[in-house]
Amino acid sequence: MFEYFTKSIIPIIVVLIITYGMFKGKKVYEWFIEGAKEGLQVCLNIFPYLLAMIVAVHIFRESKLLDMLNNLIAPTAGVIGLPKEVIPLVLIKPLSGSGAMGILTDILNTYGPDTAIGLIASVIMGTTETIFYTITVYFGAVQIKKIRHTLWASIFAELTAIILAIFLVGTLILK
């Protein structure tokens, strides 16, 4: 019974909205069409920014720049306890959620989900954001050019999440 209800919740909400609009004498269908037009316009506005971000991430991965950065950052990351194997996830996650998901899958398949590497990678994946993707797509869609404070706040939050992931996995879960 509960499973049927959970599968039916969205159609129920749609029917309730339509019924409410009809009883209030509103033009529900016209509003729906107008909303669909606006949604399509938003998609068209976001597309160039999204395409640019996808191309940039692809170039970053295919040019082996990710491997070079990994080797460059590894000594510093080791100081705070970040395993070298997780560095690619830390570098890709701010750019691409799907790219980060691919890297997380590789990490979990290689090292296992219950290892320190797998746990740290999982916590980082769940607590960090696709900073540059979000800023590029959403700020670009509404033509916001000044992103300085948003960018620094996002980077600080990202670093905090990474450090806390290392700390929490190292002290609370693995002990």
C-alpha positions in Angstrom: 0.0 0.0 0.0 2.8 2.5 1.0 4.8 1.6 -2.1 1.7 2.3 -4.3 1.3 5.7 -2.5 5.0 6.7 -3.0 4.8 5.8 -6.7 1.6 7.9 -7.1 2.6 11.0 -5.1 3.6 13.1 -8.1 0.5 12.4 -10.2 -1.6 13.0 -7.0 0.0 16.4 -6.6 -0.5 17.3 -10.2 -4.2 16.4 -10.0 -4.6 18.4 -6.8 -3.0 21.5 -8.4 -5.2 21.2 -11.5 -8.3 20.7 -9.4 -7.5 23.6 -7.2 -6.9 25.9 -10.2 -10.1 24.8 -11.8 -12.2 25.5 -8.7 -10.6 28.9 -8.4 -11.5 29.7 -12.0 -7.9 29.9 -13.2 -6.6 29.0 -16.7 -4.5 26.1 -15.6 -3.7 24.8 -19.1 -2.5 28.2 -20.3 -0.4 28.6 -17.3 1.2 25.2 -17.9 2.0 26.1 -21.5 3.5 29.5 -20.4 5.6 27.7 -17.8 6.8 25.2 -20.4 7.8 28.0 -22.7 9.8 29.7 -19.9 11.4 26.4 -19.1 12.5 25.9 -22.7 13.9 29.4 -22.7 15.9 28.7 -19.6 17.3 25.5 -21.2 18.3 27.5 -24.3 20.0 30.1 -22.1 21.9 27.5 -20.0 23.0 25.3 -23.0 26.1 27.3 -24.1 27.5 27.4 -20.6 26.8 23.8 -20.0 28.4 22.8 -23.3 31.5 24.9 -22.5 31.8 23.2 -19.1 31.5 19.7 -20.6 34.1 20.4 -23.2 36.5 21.9 -20.6 36.1 18.8 -18.3 36.7 16.5 -21.2 39.9 18.3 -22.3 41.1 18.3 -18.7 40.7 14.5 -18.4 41.9 13.6 -21.9 45.0 15.8 -21.8 46.4 13.9 -18.8 46.5 17.2 -16.9 44.7 15.4 -14.1 47.5 12.9 -13.7 50.1 15.6 -13.7 48.2 17.6 -11.1 47.7 14.4 -9.0 51.5 13.8 -8.9 52.1 17.5 -8.1 49.6 17.7 -5.3 50.3 14.3 -3.7 53.1 15.3 -1.3 51.0 18.2 0.1 47.8 16.1 0.3 49.7 13.5 2.2 50.5 16.0 4.9 46.8 16.4 5.7 46.1 12.6 5.3 44.4 12.7 1.9 45.3 9.5 0.0 46.8 10.0 -3.4 44.1 7.8 -4.9 41.4 10.3 -3.9 43.1 13.4 -5.3 41.5 13.0 -8.8 38.1 13.0 -7.2 38.9 16.2 -5.3 40.1 17.8 -8.5 37.2 16.7 -10.8 34.3 17.1 -8.3 34.3 21.0 -8.5 34.0 20.7 -12.3 31.7 17.8 -13.0 29.4 15.6 -10.9 29.2 12.9 -13.5 33.0 12.9 -14.0 33.4 12.7 -10.2 30.9 9.8 -10.1 33.0 7.9 -12.6 36.2 8.4 -10.5 34.4 7.4 -7.3 33.2 4.2 -9.1 36.8 3.4 -10.1 38.0 4.1 -6.5 35.3 1.9 -5.0 35.9 -0.9 -7.5 39.7 -0.8 -7.0 40.0 -0.3 -3.2 36.5 -1.3 -1.9 33.8 0.7 -0.2 34.9 -0.2 3.4 38.6 0.8 3.1 39.9 4.2 4.3 40.3 5.3 0.7 36.8 4.2 -0.2 35.2 5.8 2.8 37.1 9.1 2.4 36.1 9.2 -1.3 32.5 8.5 -0.4 32.3 11.2 2.2 34.0 13.7 -0.1 31.6 12.8 -2.9 28.6 13.3 -0.7 29.7 16.5 1.0 31.3 18.6 -1.8 29.7 20.5 -4.7 30.3 21.0 -8.4 31.4 24.6 -7.7 32.5 25.6 -11.2 29.7 23.8 -12.9 27.0 25.4 -10.7 28.5 28.9 -11.0 29.0 28.6 -14.8 25.5 27.3 -15.5 23.3 29.1 -13.1 25.1 32.4 -12.8 25.6 32.4 -16.6 21.9 31.8 -17.2 21.0 34.9 -15.3 24.0 37.0 -16.6 25.7 37.4 -13.2 29.4 38.4 -13.8 30.7 39.2 -10.4 31.2 35.8 -8.7 34.2 36.6 -6.5 32.5 36.1 -3.0 30.5 33.1 -4.1 33.6 31.4 -5.5 35.8 31.9 -2.4 33.0 30.9 -0.1 32.4 27.7 -2.2 36.1 26.9 -2.2 36.4 27.3 1.5 33.3 25.1 2.0 34.9 22.5 -0.3 38.2 22.5 1.6 36.4 22.2 4.9 34.4 19.2 3.7 37.5 17.5 2.4 39.4 18.1 5.7 36.4 16.9 7.8 36.0 13.8 5.6 39.6 12.9 6.3 39.2 13.6 10.0 35.9 11.8 10.4 36.9 8.7 8.6 40.3 8.6 10.3 39.1 9.2 13.8 35.5 8.0 14.1 34.9 5.3 11.6 38.3 3.5 11.3 39.1 3.5 15.0 
